[in-house]
Amino acid sequence: MSTTLPVVSKHTMNHPLAHLGASLAELFADVCNKYGDRLAVTLDGRSITYEELNRTSNRIAAALVEQGAHPGT
């Protein structure tokens, strides 16, 4: 039995880094590093781990930056 931890929850917002002014991206990275092999998302019978979710989100972010996205857009 695996435990699924939500990326943003009362637990994440109570994360020690949150009190140090860490960004959501930093909190997400920390959660992914700690729980990389645990399930992060399950939808329509497909599940991915935090590690897979992190890799996918990094690819999307890089593609957006390549297309000219930046903070505030």
C-alpha positions in Angstrom: 0.0 0.0 0.0 1.4 3.4 -1.0 0.7 6.7 0.5 -0.1 9.5 -1.9 0.9 13.0 -0.7 -0.7 16.0 -2.3 1.8 18.6 -3.8 0.0 21.5 -2.2 -1.8 20.8 1.0 -1.8 22.0 4.6 1.2 19.7 5.0 3.2 21.4 2.2 2.3 24.9 3.4 3.5 23.9 6.9 6.7 22.7 5.4 9.8 24.2 7.3 10.9 25.9 4.1 7.6 27.7 3.7 8.4 29.7 6.8 11.7 30.7 5.3 10.0 32.3 2.3 10.6 29.4 -0.1 8.8 29.6 -3.4 6.2 27.0 -4.4 8.7 25.7 -6.9 11.3 25.1 -4.1 8.7 23.4 -1.9 7.7 21.2 -4.8 11.3 20.3 -5.5 11.8 19.4 -1.9 8.7 17.2 -1.8 9.8 15.5 -5.0 13.3 14.8 -3.6 11.9 13.4 -0.4 9.1 11.3 -2.0 10.3 10.7 -5.5 9.3 7.0 -5.7 5.8 7.6 -4.2 2.7 8.2 -6.2 1.9 11.8 -6.8 -1.0 11.7 -9.2 -3.5 9.1 -10.3 -6.0 9.9 -13.0 -8.1 7.7 -15.3 -6.2 4.6 -14.1 -2.7 6.1 -14.8 -0.4 6.9 -11.9 2.9 8.8 -11.9 5.5 9.3 -9.1 6.8 12.6 -7.8 10.0 12.0 -9.7 8.0 11.6 -13.0 5.8 14.6 -12.2 8.9 16.7 -11.5 10.6 15.7 -14.7 7.5 16.4 -16.7 6.9 19.8 -15.1 10.6 20.7 -15.7 10.2 19.8 -19.4 7.0 21.9 -19.7 8.7 24.9 -17.9 11.8 24.7 -20.2 9.5 24.6 -23.2 7.6 27.7 -22.0 10.8 29.6 -21.3 12.1 28.7 -24.7 8.9 30.2 -26.1 9.4 33.4 -24.2 7.5 32.9 -21.0 8.9 34.6 -17.9 7.6 35.5 -14.5 4.5 37.6 -14.8 3.4 36.3 -18.2 
